[in-house]
Amino acid sequence: ESTSITVAASTMALKRRSWLRLGGVASASEEREAADSLPQVSMFNSLTKQKDVLVPVKPGKISMYTCGPTVYDFAHVGNFRAFLTYDLVKRVLEYYGYDVTHICNLTDVDDKIIQRATEQELDDVTKLTLKFENLFMEDLKALNIRPAKAYPRATDYIPEMMEIILLLRDEGLAYETSDGSWYFRTQAQPGYGSKLVKLNYDEMESTERAEATEEKEHFADFALWKGFKEGIDREDMSWESEDFKKGRPGWHLECSAMIRKFFGSETIDLHGGGVDLKFPHHENEIAQSEGAMMATAKAHGNHDGPCSCVFCNCWFHNGFVNIGDEKMSKSLGNFLTLRGACPTGDDVRAYRYLVISSQYRSALAFTHE
């Protein structure tokens, strides 16, 4: 397919767009009429592996969550392909009259952040994370990216993450080990590893077993909460409660907690990220979110059968930006920052044009030439 987003305009949709832009309030009947006549938008859905018509859970309104940066270093131009893709999708939807609520997270607690702060002998991790959060926001502005409604930080949602773990425990999907860590019980969740990817357990076993603790029930089980490790973890990046020993959340949990906080336990419409996030991040996010949704439904007496909860209706993933034949990556050390690769305003605008005029699911080559 040469086109990943298709639309058909309507007069009522343009009227709705005008209301939204002017900040006016339409009557309930006008809102219903406008929502019913909005143009259909079709997107390639990573979940179904085909182009699907986007059908909002709430007519005329789009709930959209996208994965943001880990703020321990500059975001590179490969990262910004994702944020430009989010911007393009949101602008198209808003142009045709949809009311988009966009949330994008900021990961401010993880292994790399802790390691970098310790290497720099910082007495407070936020001296690192806030610095690169602010630089990230400056780069978004330079790229003329419309800001999300909110950029929640992971560290502000620790209680919400703990709540999800307890819901999963009650559903038989989470268990604690002796060091205070919690793991998701993948083999108890129907369909795990088959939503966005098709896991090959034989290939996965050889690598995962090498890193597994003896107390993990299955090599594919992933961390929801990491127990505190002396000499590795930091006091300013650890939390505890009546139900949790001192530790910190696993990487995948923050997005589920933020979506639940901002959008409730309902299905969301759109979720975006780079293609490298399909597994493990997004596959694990689906498993834990749908498990928590099921636990919530049962607690309210709304469900007593097999799991049919759907976390997100439509997933979109952008392709890599490559340097030569390699994916651009901080871990490979071959990345280019926006400021380094595009030192002038014209260079930044040229990069924006390059990205948004490309087929967003295909790899994009970046060279100095």
Buried (B, 14 or more C-beta within 10 A) or exposed (E): EEEBBBBEEBEBBBBBBEBBEEEEEBEEEBBEBBBEBBBEBBBBBBBEEEBBEBEBBEBBBBBBBBBBBBBBBBBBBBBBBBBBBBBBBBBBBBBBBBBBBBBBBBBBBBBBBBEBBBEEEBEEBBEBBBEBBEBBBEBBEBBEBEEBEBBBBBBBBBEBBBBBBBBBBBBEBBBBBEEBBBBBBBEBBEEBBEBBEEBEEEEBBEEBEEEBEEEBBBBBBBBBBBBBEEEEBBEBBBBBEEEBBEBBBBBBBBBBBBBBBBBEBBBBBBBBBBBBBBBBBBBBBBBBBBBBBBBBBBEEEEBEEEBEBBBBBBBBBBBBBBBEEEBBBBEEEBBBBBBEBBEEEEBBBEBBEBBBEBEBBEBBEBEEE
